[in-house]
């Protein structure tokens, strides 16, 4: 989740989320989605146990 004290703005958040949707690599956890509701912004990744 993006903390309220963050200096990252809406446009930067959208750019990062869009970029992460296009990146796929076996050594990176998969992007599941993102939340963008008013001041609540967060990026949701696939949960990985024991670094597998």
mmCIF file of the N, C-alpha and C atoms, coordinates in Angstrom:
data_MODEL
# 
_entry.id   MODEL 
# 
loop_
_atom_site.group_PDB 
_atom_site.id 
_atom_site.type_symbol 
_atom_site.label_atom_id 
_atom_site.label_alt_id 
_atom_site.label_comp_id 
_atom_site.label_asym_id 
_atom_site.label_entity_id 
_atom_site.label_seq_id 
_atom_site.pdbx_PDB_ins_code 
_atom_site.Cartn_x 
_atom_site.Cartn_y 
_atom_site.Cartn_z 
_atom_site.occupancy 
_atom_site.B_iso_or_equiv 
_atom_site.pdbx_formal_charge 
_atom_site.auth_seq_id 
_atom_site.auth_comp_id 
_atom_site.auth_asym_id 
_atom_site.auth_atom_id 
_atom_site.pdbx_PDB_model_num 
ATOM 1   N N  . UNK A 1 1  ? 0.840  -1.172  0.000   1.00 0.00 ? 1  UNK A N  1 
ATOM 2   C CA . UNK A 1 1  ? 0.000  0.000   0.000   1.00 0.00 ? 1  UNK A CA 1 
ATOM 3   C C  . UNK A 1 1  ? 0.890  1.241   0.000   1.00 0.00 ? 1  UNK A C  1 
ATOM 4   N N  . UNK A 1 2  ? 0.444  2.237   -0.692  1.00 0.00 ? 2  UNK A N  1 
ATOM 5   C CA . UNK A 1 2  ? 1.154  3.510   -0.737  1.00 0.00 ? 2  UNK A CA 1 
ATOM 6   C C  . UNK A 1 2  ? 0.794  4.304   0.515   1.00 0.00 ? 2  UNK A C  1 
ATOM 7   N N  . UNK A 1 3  ? 1.790  4.599   1.365   1.00 0.00 ? 3  UNK A N  1 
ATOM 8   C CA . UNK A 1 3  ? 1.480  5.343   2.594   1.00 0.00 ? 3  UNK A CA 1 
ATOM 9   C C  . UNK A 1 3  ? 1.081  6.784   2.284   1.00 0.00 ? 3  UNK A C  1 
ATOM 10  N N  . UNK A 1 4  ? 0.235  7.361   3.118   1.00 0.00 ? 4  UNK A N  1 
ATOM 11  C CA . UNK A 1 4  ? -0.195 8.750   2.894   1.00 0.00 ? 4  UNK A CA 1 
ATOM 12  C C  . UNK A 1 4  ? 0.959  9.742   2.871   1.00 0.00 ? 4  UNK A C  1 
ATOM 13  N N  . UNK A 1 5  ? 2.067  9.416   3.527   1.00 0.00 ? 5  UNK A N  1 
ATOM 14  C CA . UNK A 1 5  ? 3.212  10.330  3.571   1.00 0.00 ? 5  UNK A CA 1 
ATOM 15  C C  . UNK A 1 5  ? 4.105  10.230  2.327   1.00 0.00 ? 5  UNK A C  1 
ATOM 16  N N  . UNK A 1 6  ? 3.775  9.327   1.411   1.00 0.00 ? 6  UNK A N  1 
ATOM 17  C CA . UNK A 1 6  ? 4.595  9.131   0.214   1.00 0.00 ? 6  UNK A CA 1 
ATOM 18  C C  . UNK A 1 6  ? 4.540  10.353  -0.704  1.00 0.00 ? 6  UNK A C  1 
ATOM 19  N N  . UNK A 1 7  ? 5.648  10.605  -1.361  1.00 0.00 ? 7  UNK A N  1 
ATOM 20  C CA . UNK A 1 7  ? 5.701  11.712  -2.317  1.00 0.00 ? 7  UNK A CA 1 
ATOM 21  C C  . UNK A 1 7  ? 5.361  11.245  -3.725  1.00 0.00 ? 7  UNK A C  1 
ATOM 22  N N  . UNK A 1 8  ? 5.137  9.940   -3.884  1.00 0.00 ? 8  UNK A N  1 
ATOM 23  C CA . UNK A 1 8  ? 4.772  9.413   -5.196  1.00 0.00 ? 8  UNK A CA 1 
ATOM 24  C C  . UNK A 1 8  ? 3.332  9.811   -5.497  1.00 0.00 ? 8  UNK A C  1 
ATOM 25  N N  . UNK A 1 9  ? 3.103  10.367  -6.638  1.00 0.00 ? 9  UNK A N  1 
ATOM 26  C CA . UNK A 1 9  ? 1.779  10.834  -7.001  1.00 0.00 ? 9  UNK A CA 1 
ATOM 27  C C  . UNK A 1 9  ? 0.992  9.813   -7.808  1.00 0.00 ? 9  UNK A C  1 
ATOM 28  N N  . UNK A 1 10 ? -0.204 10.199  -8.168  1.00 0.00 ? 10 UNK A N  1 
ATOM 29  C CA . UNK A 1 10 ? -1.114 9.336   -8.903  1.00 0.00 ? 10 UNK A CA 1 
ATOM 30  C C  . UNK A 1 10 ? -0.509 8.893   -10.240 1.00 0.00 ? 10 UNK A C  1 
ATOM 31  N N  . UNK A 1 11 ? 0.076  9.831   -10.973 1.00 0.00 ? 11 UNK A N  1 
ATOM 32  C CA . UNK A 1 11 ? 0.632  9.496   -12.292 1.00 0.00 ? 11 UNK A CA 1 
ATOM 33  C C  . UNK A 1 11 ? 1.790  8.506   -12.177 1.00 0.00 ? 11 UNK A C  1 
ATOM 34  N N  . UNK A 1 12 ? 2.661  8.693   -11.197 1.00 0.00 ? 12 UNK A N  1 
ATOM 35  C CA . UNK A 1 12 ? 3.783  7.780   -10.988 1.00 0.00 ? 12 UNK A CA 1 
ATOM 36  C C  . UNK A 1 12 ? 3.280  6.390   -10.602 1.00 0.00 ? 12 UNK A C  1 
ATOM 37  N N  . UNK A 1 13 ? 2.238  6.342   -9.767  1.00 0.00 ? 13 UNK A N  1 
ATOM 38  C CA . UNK A 1 13 ? 1.668  5.061   -9.366  1.00 0.00 ? 13 UNK A CA 1 
ATOM 39  C C  . UNK A 1 13 ? 1.094  4.329   -10.581 1.00 0.00 ? 13 UNK A C  1 
ATOM 40  N N  . UNK A 1 14 ? 0.350  5.031   -11.421 1.00 0.00 ? 14 UNK A N  1 
ATOM 41  C CA . UNK A 1 14 ? -0.230 4.415   -12.619 1.00 0.00 ? 14 UNK A CA 1 
ATOM 42  C C  . UNK A 1 14 ? 0.864  3.909   -13.552 1.00 0.00 ? 14 UNK A C  1 
ATOM 43  N N  . UNK A 1 15 ? 1.929  4.678   -13.712 1.00 0.00 ? 15 UNK A N  1 
ATOM 44  C CA . UNK A 1 15 ? 3.043  4.267   -14.566 1.00 0.00 ? 15 UNK A CA 1 
ATOM 45  C C  . UNK A 1 15 ? 3.689  2.998   -14.038 1.00 0.00 ? 15 UNK A C  1 
ATOM 46  N N  . UNK A 1 16 ? 3.931  2.942   -12.734 1.00 0.00 ? 16 UNK A N  1 
ATOM 47  C CA . UNK A 1 16 ? 4.545  1.762   -12.137 1.00 0.00 ? 16 UNK A CA 1 
ATOM 48  C C  . UNK A 1 16 ? 3.648  0.535   -12.277 1.00 0.00 ? 16 UNK A C  1 
ATOM 49  N N  . UNK A 1 17 ? 2.366  0.680   -12.013 1.00 0.00 ? 17 UNK A N  1 
ATOM 50  C CA . UNK A 1 17 ? 1.431  -0.446  -12.132 1.00 0.00 ? 17 UNK A CA 1 
ATOM 51  C C  . UNK A 1 17 ? 1.360  -0.940  -13.577 1.00 0.00 ? 17 UNK A C  1 
ATOM 52  N N  . UNK A 1 18 ? 1.317  -0.036  -14.531 1.00 0.00 ? 18 UNK A N  1 
ATOM 53  C CA . UNK A 1 18 ? 1.278  -0.422  -15.949 1.00 0.00 ? 18 UNK A CA 1 
ATOM 54  C C  . UNK A 1 18 ? 2.546  -1.158  -16.354 1.00 0.00 ? 18 UNK A C  1 
ATOM 55  N N  . UNK A 1 19 ? 3.685  -0.672  -15.882 1.00 0.00 ? 19 UNK A N  1 
ATOM 56  C CA . UNK A 1 19 ? 4.957  -1.310  -16.199 1.00 0.00 ? 19 UNK A CA 1 
ATOM 57  C C  . UNK A 1 19 ? 5.001  -2.718  -15.624 1.00 0.00 ? 19 UNK A C  1 
ATOM 58  N N  . UNK A 1 20 ? 4.586  -2.879  -14.371 1.00 0.00 ? 20 UNK A N  1 
ATOM 59  C CA . UNK A 1 20 ? 4.626  -4.191  -13.730 1.00 0.00 ? 20 UNK A CA 1 
ATOM 60  C C  . UNK A 1 20 ? 3.681  -5.185  -14.397 1.00 0.00 ? 20 UNK A C  1 
ATOM 61  N N  . UNK A 1 21 ? 2.607  -4.714  -15.015 1.00 0.00 ? 21 UNK A N  1 
ATOM 62  C CA . UNK A 1 21 ? 1.698  -5.614  -15.730 1.00 0.00 ? 21 UNK A CA 1 
ATOM 63  C C  . UNK A 1 21 ? 2.352  -6.167  -16.992 1.00 0.00 ? 21 UNK A C  1 
ATOM 64  N N  . UNK A 1 22 ? 3.329  -5.466  -17.536 1.00 0.00 ? 22 UNK A N  1 
ATOM 65  C CA . UNK A 1 22 ? 3.948  -5.909  -18.789 1.00 0.00 ? 22 UNK A CA 1 
ATOM 66  C C  . UNK A 1 22 ? 5.226  -6.710  -18.572 1.00 0.00 ? 22 UNK A C  1 
ATOM 67  N N  . UNK A 1 23 ? 5.749  -6.756  -17.344 1.00 0.00 ? 23 UNK A N  1 
ATOM 68  C CA . UNK A 1 23 ? 6.992  -7.466  -17.061 1.00 0.00 ? 23 UNK A CA 1 
ATOM 69  C C  . UNK A 1 23 ? 6.683  -8.872  -16.569 1.00 0.00 ? 23 UNK A C  1 
ATOM 70  N N  . UNK A 1 24 ? 7.313  -9.849  -17.201 1.00 0.00 ? 24 UNK A N  1 
ATOM 71  C CA . UNK A 1 24 ? 7.150  -11.246 -16.790 1.00 0.00 ? 24 UNK A CA 1 
ATOM 72  C C  . UNK A 1 24 ? 8.529  -11.900 -16.788 1.00 0.00 ? 24 UNK A C  1 
ATOM 73  N N  . UNK A 1 25 ? 8.928  -12.442 -15.647 1.00 0.00 ? 25 UNK A N  1 
ATOM 74  C CA . UNK A 1 25 ? 10.217 -13.111 -15.534 1.00 0.00 ? 25 UNK A CA 1 
ATOM 75  C C  . UNK A 1 25 ? 10.111 -14.158 -14.440 1.00 0.00 ? 25 UNK A C  1 
ATOM 76  N N  . UNK A 1 26 ? 10.790 -15.283 -14.624 1.00 0.00 ? 26 UNK A N  1 
ATOM 77  C CA . UNK A 1 26 ? 10.675 -16.384 -13.664 1.00 0.00 ? 26 UNK A CA 1 
ATOM 78  C C  . UNK A 1 26 ? 11.222 -16.029 -12.284 1.00 0.00 ? 26 UNK A C  1 
ATOM 79  N N  . UNK A 1 27 ? 12.115 -15.053 -12.193 1.00 0.00 ? 27 UNK A N  1 
ATOM 80  C CA . UNK A 1 27 ? 12.695 -14.677 -10.907 1.00 0.00 ? 27 UNK A CA 1 
ATOM 81  C C  . UNK A 1 27 ? 11.960 -13.530 -10.223 1.00 0.00 ? 27 UNK A C  1 
ATOM 82  N N  . UNK A 1 28 ? 10.864 -13.073 -10.784 1.00 0.00 ? 28 UNK A N  1 
ATOM 83  C CA . UNK A 1 28 ? 10.075 -12.003 -10.185 1.00 0.00 ? 28 UNK A CA 1 
ATOM 84  C C  . UNK A 1 28 ? 8.714  -12.539 -9.784  1.00 0.00 ? 28 UNK A C  1 
ATOM 85  N N  . UNK A 1 29 ? 8.198  -12.098 -8.653  1.00 0.00 ? 29 UNK A N  1 
ATOM 86  C CA . UNK A 1 29 ? 6.848  -12.517 -8.267  1.00 0.00 ? 29 UNK A CA 1 
ATOM 87  C C  . UNK A 1 29 ? 5.840  -11.868 -9.216  1.00 0.00 ? 29 UNK A C  1 
ATOM 88  N N  . UNK A 1 30 ? 4.775  -12.577 -9.474  1.00 0.00 ? 30 UNK A N  1 
ATOM 89  C CA . UNK A 1 30 ? 3.775  -12.129 -10.440 1.00 0.00 ? 30 UNK A CA 1 
ATOM 90  C C  . UNK A 1 30 ? 2.873  -11.048 -9.848  1.00 0.00 ? 30 UNK A C  1 
ATOM 91  N N  . UNK A 1 31 ? 2.530  -10.100 -10.670 1.00 0.00 ? 31 UNK A N  1 
ATOM 92  C CA . UNK A 1 31 ? 1.577  -9.067  -10.279 1.00 0.00 ? 31 UNK A CA 1 
ATOM 93  C C  . UNK A 1 31 ? 0.170  -9.636  -10.399 1.00 0.00 ? 31 UNK A C  1 
ATOM 94  N N  . UNK A 1 32 ? -0.600 -9.544  -9.334  1.00 0.00 ? 32 UNK A N  1 
ATOM 95  C CA . UNK A 1 32 ? -1.973 -10.017 -9.343  1.00 0.00 ? 32 UNK A CA 1 
ATOM 96  C C  . UNK A 1 32 ? -2.906 -8.892  -9.766  1.00 0.00 ? 32 UNK A C  1 
ATOM 97  N N  . UNK A 1 33 ? -2.652 -7.695  -9.257  1.00 0.00 ? 33 UNK A N  1 
ATOM 98  C CA . UNK A 1 33 ? -3.486 -6.550  -9.587  1.00 0.00 ? 33 UNK A CA 1 
ATOM 99  C C  . UNK A 1 33 ? -3.078 -5.350  -8.764  1.00 0.00 ? 33 UNK A C  1 
ATOM 100 N N  . UNK A 1 34 ? -3.893 -4.335  -8.832  1.00 0.00 ? 34 UNK A N  1 
ATOM 101 C CA . UNK A 1 34 ? -3.615 -3.155  -8.024  1.00 0.00 ? 34 UNK A CA 1 
ATOM 102 C C  . UNK A 1 34 ? -4.921 -2.510  -7.590  1.00 0.00 ? 34 UNK A C  1 
ATOM 103 N N  . UNK A 1 35 ? -4.837 -1.757  -6.521  1.00 0.00 ? 35 UNK A N  1 
ATOM 104 C CA . UNK A 1 35 ? -5.979 -1.050  -5.961  1.00 0.00 ? 35 UNK A CA 1 
ATOM 105 C C  . UNK A 1 35 ? -5.737 0.440   -6.144  1.00 0.00 ? 35 UNK A C  1 
ATOM 106 N N  . UNK A 1 36 ? -6.726 1.137   -6.673  1.00 0.00 ? 36 UNK A N  1 
ATOM 107 C CA . UNK A 1 36 ? -6.611 2.573   -6.869  1.00 0.00 ? 36 UNK A CA 1 
ATOM 108 C C  . UNK A 1 36 ? -7.959 3.210   -6.550  1.00 0.00 ? 36 UNK A C  1 
ATOM 109 N N  . UNK A 1 37 ? -8.247 3.323   -5.269  1.00 0.00 ? 37 UNK A N  1 
ATOM 110 C CA . UNK A 1 37 ? -9.508 3.887   -4.808  1.00 0.00 ? 37 UNK A CA 1 
ATOM 111 C C  . UNK A 1 37 ? -9.231 5.141   -3.981  1.00 0.00 ? 37 UNK A C  1 
ATOM 112 N N  . UNK A 1 38 ? -9.431 6.287   -4.575  1.00 0.00 ? 38 UNK A N  1 
ATOM 113 C CA . UNK A 1 38 ? -9.184 7.572   -3.907  1.00 0.00 ? 38 UNK A CA 1 
ATOM 114 C C  . UNK A 1 38 ? -7.756 7.631   -3.368  1.00 0.00 ? 38 UNK A C  1 
ATOM 115 N N  . UNK A 1 39 ? -7.605 7.684   -2.054  1.00 0.00 ? 39 UNK A N  1 
ATOM 116 C CA . UNK A 1 39 ? -6.271 7.767   -1.460  1.00 0.00 ? 39 UNK A CA 1 
ATOM 117 C C  . UNK A 1 39 ? -5.670 6.397   -1.177  1.00 0.00 ? 39 UNK A C  1 
ATOM 118 N N  . UNK A 1 40 ? -6.429 5.321   -1.384  1.00 0.00 ? 40 UNK A N  1 
ATOM 119 C CA . UNK A 1 40 ? -5.947 3.963   -1.155  1.00 0.00 ? 40 UNK A CA 1 
ATOM 120 C C  . UNK A 1 40 ? -5.367 3.410   -2.449  1.00 0.00 ? 40 UNK A C  1 
ATOM 121 N N  . UNK A 1 41 ? -4.034 3.349   -2.508  1.00 0.00 ? 41 UNK A N  1 
ATOM 122 C CA . UNK A 1 41 ? -3.368 2.816   -3.691  1.00 0.00 ? 41 UNK A CA 1 
ATOM 123 C C  . UNK A 1 41 ? -2.394 1.740   -3.241  1.00 0.00 ? 41 UNK A C  1 
ATOM 124 N N  . UNK A 1 42 ? -2.435 0.592   -3.897  1.00 0.00 ? 42 UNK A N  1 
ATOM 125 C CA . UNK A 1 42 ? -1.534 -0.503  -3.542  1.00 0.00 ? 42 UNK A CA 1 
ATOM 126 C C  . UNK A 1 42 ? -1.349 -1.447  -4.705  1.00 0.00 ? 42 UNK A C  1 
ATOM 127 N N  . UNK A 1 43 ? -0.228 -2.153  -4.686  1.00 0.00 ? 43 UNK A N  1 
ATOM 128 C CA . UNK A 1 43 ? 0.082  -3.136  -5.721  1.00 0.00 ? 43 UNK A CA 1 
ATOM 129 C C  . UNK A 1 43 ? 0.038  -4.507  -5.061  1.00 0.00 ? 43 UNK A C  1 
ATOM 130 N N  . UNK A 1 44 ? -0.611 -5.468  -5.702  1.00 0.00 ? 44 UNK A N  1 
ATOM 131 C CA . UNK A 1 44 ? -0.828 -6.791  -5.139  1.00 0.00 ? 44 UNK A CA 1 
ATOM 132 C C  . UNK A 1 44 ? -0.008 -7.808  -5.928  1.00 0.00 ? 44 UNK A C  1 
ATOM 133 N N  . UNK A 1 45 ? 0.896  -8.490  -5.212  1.00 0.00 ? 45 UNK A N  1 
ATOM 134 C CA . UNK A 1 45 ? 1.755  -9.501  -5.817  1.00 0.00 ? 45 UNK A CA 1 
ATOM 135 C C  . UNK A 1 45 ? 1.313  -10.888 -5.388  1.00 0.00 ? 45 UNK A C  1 
ATOM 136 N N  . UNK A 1 46 ? 1.692  -11.886 -6.172  1.00 0.00 ? 46 UNK A N  1 
ATOM 137 C CA . UNK A 1 46 ? 1.436  -13.272 -5.831  1.00 0.00 ? 46 UNK A CA 1 
ATOM 138 C C  . UNK A 1 46 ? 2.274  -13.627 -4.594  1.00 0.00 ? 46 UNK A C  1 
ATOM 139 N N  . UNK A 1 47 ? 1.682  -14.301 -3.629  1.00 0.00 ? 47 UNK A N  1 
ATOM 140 C CA . UNK A 1 47 ? 2.389  -14.715 -2.419  1.00 0.00 ? 47 UNK A CA 1 
ATOM 141 C C  . UNK A 1 47 ? 3.318  -15.868 -2.740  1.00 0.00 ? 47 UNK A C  1 
ATOM 142 N N  . UNK A 1 48 ? 4.549  -15.761 -2.286  1.00 0.00 ? 48 UNK A N  1 
ATOM 143 C CA . UNK A 1 48 ? 5.525  -16.811 -2.523  1.00 0.00 ? 48 UNK A CA 1 
ATOM 144 C C  . UNK A 1 48 ? 6.103  -17.261 -1.182  1.00 0.00 ? 48 UNK A C  1 
ATOM 145 N N  . UNK A 1 49 ? 5.948  -18.544 -0.867  1.00 0.00 ? 49 UNK A N  1 
ATOM 146 C CA . UNK A 1 49 ? 6.483  -19.076 0.385   1.00 0.00 ? 49 UNK A CA 1 
ATOM 147 C C  . UNK A 1 49 ? 7.906  -19.576 0.177   1.00 0.00 ? 49 UNK A C  1 
ATOM 148 N N  . UNK A 1 50 ? 8.725  -19.391 1.149   1.00 0.00 ? 50 UNK A N  1 
ATOM 149 C CA . UNK A 1 50 ? 10.105 -19.915 1.137   1.00 0.00 ? 50 UNK A CA 1 
ATOM 150 C C  . UNK A 1 50 ? 10.872 -19.581 -0.133  1.00 0.00 ? 50 UNK A C  1 
ATOM 151 N N  . UNK A 1 51 ? 10.590 -18.436 -0.713  1.00 0.00 ? 51 UNK A N  1 
ATOM 152 C CA . UNK A 1 51 ? 11.296 -17.964 -1.922  1.00 0.00 ? 51 UNK A CA 1 
ATOM 153 C C  . UNK A 1 51 ? 11.180 -18.920 -3.088  1.00 0.00 ? 51 UNK A C  1 
ATOM 154 N N  . UNK A 1 52 ? 10.096 -19.678 -3.175  1.00 0.00 ? 52 UNK A N  1 
ATOM 155 C CA . UNK A 1 52 ? 9.896  -20.603 -4.307  1.00 0.00 ? 52 UNK A CA 1 
ATOM 156 C C  . UNK A 1 52 ? 8.914  -20.030 -5.298  1.00 0.00 ? 52 UNK A C  1 
# 
